[in-house]
Amino acid sequence: MLFRIYKCMKIIWYNTIESTNSAMENSRSNLRDREVWAARFQSAGKGQKGNVWCSNPGDNLTFSVYLRHNGIAARDQFVICQGVSLGVCDYLAAKGVAASIKWPNDIYVGEKKICGILISNTVGGEALIDTVAGIGLNLNQREFPDWIPNPISLSQLTGNIYVIEDELPLLIKAILDVYDADGGDTAGRYLSKLYLKDYPHRFTDTASGDCFEGIITGVKNDGRLEVKTADGLRYFAFKEIAY
């Protein structure tokens, strides 16, 4: 385990850990705001919908950041998902890569996934208390298991090899810059980067299994995806729609 202190952030590096998200969630009361736990290898990395995040040891950025909030209403918690997603996009843009956000917070380059994000919030009454944001960014990995459907890494896109210890503070800074932007146009920027927005596509209602044609037209303040169909607008919470 290695400690590194940067401006406004404390980074703790682990050579091996089961999951930075799980470990952080179990230590919430002992964490300080903007503390970061990063791993060169996660033996049980967590992804969306209970999936496992697969990463070669030392190749990629796999980490979690802890944020303690003051003044964010529980009903507005989706803004954290938006801000973290935009921060990753801003980091990639600085590397010359244009990325989009597949709702709610997968980061895509073209039709390929470069980053997954897992957000865990704690709510107290009507206020958002804190967040553990887990992030897995494909940085240097060139070969992936066949069961991963559409991966891509930054190194594959640029031809460069990156030092993970150097890149992590840059990525965290990009995320915190959005977080600290005092609102700004986070929702508008998020919509502008939304994958497949305004394009016809085929979707699956995961509750019924029905497939339907529709167009993503927006995202509600509570995070629900807005899809225009032949029968009118429909709204879906996380895990209620697949595409």
URVENFEN-V404561 format. One record per backbone hydrogen bond with DSSP energy under -0.5 kcal/mol. CO is the residue of the C=O (numbers start at 1). NH is the residue of the N-H. Records with the same first field share a line. If there is no record, write none. Layout:
CO: NH, NH
This chain:
2: 13
4: 6, 11
6: 9
9: 6
10: 12, 36
11: 4, 13
12: 38
13: 2
14: 40
17: 43
18: 44
19: 23
20: 24
21: 25
22: 26
24: 27
25: 28
27: 30
28: 31
32: 35
34: 10
35: 66
36: 12, 38
37: 64
38: 14
39: 62
40: 58
41: 17, 43
42: 45
45: 53
47: 50
48: 51
51: 47
52: 54
56: 59, 60
59: 140
60: 62
61: 137
62: 39
63: 135
64: 37
65: 133
66: 34
67: 69, 131
71: 73
72: 128
73: 76
74: 77
76: 79
77: 80, 81
78: 82
79: 83
80: 84
81: 85
82: 86
83: 87
84: 88
85: 89
86: 90
87: 91
88: 92
89: 93
90: 94
91: 95
92: 95, 97
93: 96
97: 99
100: 102, 108
101: 103, 195
102: 106
106: 102, 108
107: 114, 115
108: 100
109: 112
112: 109
113: 152
114: 138
115: 107
116: 136
118: 134
120: 132
122: 129, 130
124: 127
126: 74
127: 124, 129
129: 69
130: 122
131: 67, 133
132: 120, 134
133: 65
134: 118
135: 63
136: 116, 138
137: 61, 139
138: 154
139: 155
145: 148
147: 149
150: 113
153: 157
154: 158
155: 159
162: 164
163: 166, 167
164: 168
165: 169
166: 170
167: 171
168: 172
169: 173
170: 174
171: 175
172: 176
173: 177
174: 178
175: 179
176: 180
178: 181
182: 184
183: 186
185: 189
186: 190
187: 191
188: 192
189: 193
190: 193
191: 194
193: 101
194: 197
196: 199, 216
199: 216
201: 214
203: 212
204: 206, 242
205: 209
210: 205
212: 203
214: 201
215: 228
216: 198
218: 226
220: 223
224: 220
225: 227, 236
226: 217, 218
227: 229, 234
228: 215
229: 232
232: 229
234: 227
236: 225
237: 240
240: 206, 207
242: 204
